[in-house]
Each structure stands twice: as C-alpha cells, then as structure tokens.
Amino acid sequence: MLDAVAAAYRQRGGSVLEPIAATREQLARVHSDEHLDRIAATAGKPSMLDADTFTSPASHEIALLAAGAIVQAAAHARTTGEVALALVRPPGHHAERGQAMGFCLYNNVAVAAAQAIADGLERVAIVDIDVHHGNGSQWTFYDDPRVLYISSHQFPFYPGTGAAGEVGKGDGAGFTVNIPLEAGATDADYDLVYRDIAVPVLTQFAPQLTLISAGFDAHEADPLASMRMTATGYRRIVRRLEAAAMASGKLALVTEGGYDLAALRECLDGTIDVLAADTADLGDDQALRSIPAPRAERALAAVRAAQSAFWRGL
C-alpha cells in the first residue's frame, strides 16, 4: 500500500527516492551493540522477539532501509528546504536502546534525530501523533535538552508510558511533553490540545529540524485503538505542525502505526495534499465534526500542571 501511495505521488510530479540503509554507526547512537547484533541475527529466518514483535527472513534488511529512509528524508529537508516524507515499515517509536517491541525493530525517528544532532544541530523536535506513546523515542532523549519530544496518545494504553508527569530529567526536564488523551477523543479534542499545547511549545523551542512520527492509528476505523479521529482531523494536525515547524526550521515525517488500510491510505493522501499545498491556511472550523469534550480539557489541565514551569503561556 505504501508503494501505491508513492507511485501516486510520483504521477503527480513529486520526487520519490529509493532509501539507503542506515549504517551501524547511525543505529549505535540510539541502540546498544547487543541489540544491533540481536536484530542482525534474525536475517534470513523468522523469529519472535516479544509477544507481538516478529520478524520474517527479510525484516532486518527492510528495517535498515526504514531507519535509513528517515535519516535520508531529514537530510533532504535540511539541504533543500523541502518537506520530506519517509513511507516505511516497520515502524520504530517503541524500540528502546536494548529492546525491540510493539512491531518496532529500530527506532527510526530517534536515529534520524541523533544523526541531526551529530551533524551539529542544536534543537531538534520530534512530534509523535501516533495513538500509542513512543516510549523508545522518549527514553532515548529523556535527559537531552537538544531534543524536544511531544506526544499525543491514548492513555492509559499500550505501552503504559506517557503520563503528563513524565517531563524529562536532569538537563532534559521540560523537554518531554506528553499529552495523554482518554479513549474516544475526536478531531476537535485533538485540535484543541495541538492548538493550545503542542504548537505553542514547538514555537517556543524553535527547532532547526522537526521530525513527525506520523502514526494514523487514532483513526476511528483503526482496529488497535479506541479513538475517533478522521482523516480531516489528521490533515488539520499536520497543517498546524507544518506551519509551526517551518517557521523556524525544516520538516520531515516518517510513518509509524496505522492498521486499517483504507483509513491509512486516506490519511496519507490527505497528509501529502497538505504538504504539497502552497498555504498553511487552516480554513474555518466547519470540517470538525464536534466540539471539544471534557476529556480534552482534562488533558490540557494535566499537561499544564506538569509543564507550566518550563513553557510560557501554558
């Protein structure tokens, strides 16, 4: 299906590049040598890494290409000023330093952020719009003030992390911003927390590079979660984030979750439409099917209580 999305974009005149595999040096900035050896040992055979993370004979090769694709996309964005989108599987944001989990072998977005820091950038943001909290991305940079991690996610839910009180530690305190949303959150709920939390924090941080972990599994049709987002709501989030990210730097996206193929295709097509547009105009609010519910206000209150000491105006 991702191939079909790329082919449709090429037919519209867009540029589609083949990915280059991530190197061991790039992966080792995020993962332990033991983890890299363990995943490499799965090449050519099926294996079970945990209760829901399996490999096929080709998984290791494809995972290297997935991580390399977002490194390549981020470099393209930085070099050309164009927004880049890495269409990949497997996803990555659950993979921790020494552990594959949640379908993720390598933490693709963290590898790209670490590469950007190694290249000399001082402020990199990761915004995770997947319905699941990106525990691996969070822990990778939990004490690093150079990388801002913002995540909106269903909570409590897999993998059990992502409470508003998880804000970072040491020099990284305040640079992890979790926005936990209760099950049933709608487009309007998401729009409110992005408007009032994610975008103001991102704007204050002024990242030189923003990486979006673009999971579309908060869609109402997705079988692995309990949210009520639509492709319209996702387009609105992407539009808000693009405007905030491009005001101070560059932008690249990488796919994470999304398990209803029709919904995933609709969200990806909508995302590409937003990124290809000449304007970041949000239009009016008529496209939102509802008004924010009390669940969104509760999320705002929790985040403000945890983050107001670190960010102005929350």
N, C-alpha and C positions, 0 to 999 in steps of 0.2 A: 504493500500500500504506500509506503514511503517513496518507493521508486516511482509510483504513479503520480504522486504529488510533485516530485522533482521533474518528471517528464512534462507535466502540465505547465510548470513554471518555465521550463526551457522553451516550450511552444509559445509562451507569451513574450519571449525575447530575453528572459532572465539568464544569468550566467550560473551554470551548475558545474562544480568542480568535483573530481574524484578525491576521496580522502587519502591522507597519508598517515600511516600507522604511527601511533605515539611511540616514543623511544623509552627505553628503560630509565634513562636519566630523568625524563619528564615525569614518568609514573612514580619514581622513587621520591619525588618531592612530597608526595601525598601518601604513598603506601610503603609498608615495610618490605625488606628484601624477602622475608619469609612468605609474605602474601604474594608477591610477584612470582616467586618460584612455585607456589601452590597453584596459582591460576595457570601459569605456563605449563604445568604438568598435566593439565586437563586436555591439552591439544591432541586432537585426533581420536578422542574417545568420549563417551558420555560419562557424566559424573553428577553426584548430588553433593552440593556444598552446604546447604541447610534445608530446612523443611520446605521452603518454597523457591530455592535457587538452584537450578540445574544447568548443566552445560551439555551441548551437543559436540560432536567432533570438531566443528568449525567455530565454536563460541570464542575461543581465545583469540583467534585471528580477527574476528569481527569486533570483539571488544577493544582490541588495539586500534582498529580503524575508527571506532566510535569515539574513543578518547582523543585520537589524533585529529578527528574532524572538527571538534570544537576548539582545539588549540589552533588549528588552521583557520577556522572561521574568525576567531578573536584576532589573530594576526592580520587577516584580511581587513577586518573592520578598522583596526588601528592604522593600517597602512593607507587605506583608500578613503576612509570616512564613510563607506557604505555599510549599511546594516547587513549582517550575515546570519544565516540560519543553518545550523547543522542538523540534518534529518538522520537520526541514528537510532539504533537498537544495538545492544541492550542499554537501558537507562543507567544512571550512575549515582544519584544523590544519596542512596542508602549505604553505599560501600564505605567502610571505615578503613582506618590505616591498616589493620591486620585482618579484616573480615569482609567477605562478600555476603550480601544479604538483600532481601527484597528485590530479586531479579537482577541485582547490580553486581558487576564484577570489579570494574574500576570506576572511581568517582570522576566522571568525565569533566564536569564543570569545575571541580576543585583542581584538577590537573591543569585546566586552562587558566584559572586564576593564579595558581602557583607559578606557571610559566610567565604570566604577565608581570608578576612581582619580581621574578628572577631577571626579567628584561629591564627592570628599573622603574616600573610604575609604582607610585606611592599610595594610590587609592583605587581599589577595585571593589565593585559591588556585585554580589550575587543575589538576585531576587528569585525566589522559588515559589512558583504559582501552582505547583503540583498539589493534589489533595492530601498527600502524605507528607509529613515533616521530613526534611532532608537531614537526618541525623549525621550522616557522614560528612556532608558539607559543613554543618555546624561545628562538629568537633574538630575538623581539620584546622579551622581558623579561630577557635574559641578564645584564644588569648592573643590574637594578632590584630592590632588596630588598623592595619593596612587593608584588611578585607572586611567589608560590611556584609553581613548575611541577614537578609529579610525573608521571612517565610510566612505565608498564609496557608492554613491547613485545617482539616477536620481534627477536632480534639475533644475528648480522648480518642485515640485511634492508633493504628499501626504507624510507627514502630514504638509508640509510647512516650516519645520525647516531644519537645516543642511547647512546653508551658511558657506562659508570658514571663515568668520569673527567671527563665534561662536567658541571661543577658550577656554572657561572656565573663571572662575572669581576667584578673591582672590588668595589663595594659589594654586588653581587649574588652573590658567591661563597657557595655553600651553598644558594642558593635555587632551584637547578635540581637535581632529584633524579631521575636516570634509573635504572630497574630493568630491565636487559636480560635477557631470558629466551631460552634456547635453544629451537629448534623442538621441538614435541612437548609443550610444557607443558600440564598438566592443571588441572582445577579445584583440586586440592589444592596444586599448585605456586603458582598464583596466590593462593590463600587465604593461604598462608604468607607470601609477600612483602608482601601488603597488611596482614596482621596485624602483622608484625614490622618493616616499614619505612614503608609509606605512612601508616598510621593514626597511629603514634607521631609522625612528623614533622608531619603535619597537626595533631595535637593540640597539639604544642609551638608551632607557628606561630599557632594560634588565629585563623583567618581570620574576618573580618567577613562575607565572602561566599566561598562555594566554587562554582566552576563545573566541572562534569564534562563532558569531551569523551567522549561516550558512543558509542564505536565498538564494534560487536559482531562484528567480523571475526576475532576469535580463536576463534570457534565452530568446532567440529570439522567442520561441514558447509561452511564458507566456502571458496570456490574460490581466494581470493587469498592465503592464508597456510597455515601448517603447524602450527597449534596444535590442542589437543584440549579446549578449553573447551566447556561445555554451558550452557544457559540457567540451570540450577540454580547453576552456579558464578558466573555473572554476577549473579544475584539476590543471592548472598552478598556479592559485592564491593560492590554498590550499597548493601546494608543496612549494611555496615561503614562506608562513606563517609558515608552519611546520618547515622548516629549521631555520627560524629566532627565532621562539618560543622555540624550543628545544635546541638552543644554550645556553640559559641562564636559562631555567626552564622547566615547564611541559605544556601540551596542552590538552584541552578538547573542544569539539564542541557541539553545540545544534542547531537543526533545527529551522528555522524561516519560511519565506514565500516560496512559490513555488506552482503554481496553475494549471500548465499543468502536469498531472500525468506522462505521458511518459517522458517529459523533466526532471521532478523531480527525477524519478527513474534513468534515465541516469546519472544525476549529482551526486546522492547519490552513485550509484555504482562506478562512477569514483573517488569520494572522498574516499571511502573505499579502492579502489585499491591503491591510493596514500598513504594513511595512513598505509596500510599493507606492502608497499614496503620497502626494506632494504636501499634504497638510496633516497636522495632528489635531484638527478641529474635532471636538467630541460631539458636536451637534446638540440636539435637545435631549431631554430625559425620557421621551416617549417610548424609546426602544426598551427601557427597563420595565419588566412586567409587574413589578411590585414595588412597594416602599420598603425601606429597611425595617427589619423586625427587631424586637428587644434583644435577640441574640447578638446582633451586630453592636448594639450599644454596650452589652456586657463585654464583648471582645475589646471594644475601644477602652472601656474603663480599666480592664486588666492590663492592657498594654501601657496605658498612660501611667498607671500606678508603678509599673516596673521601669519605664523608660523616661519619665519626665525629668529626672535628674541629669539625663545625658543629652536630650534633644530639646531645643527651644520650641515653645508654642504647642507642645502636646497637651 
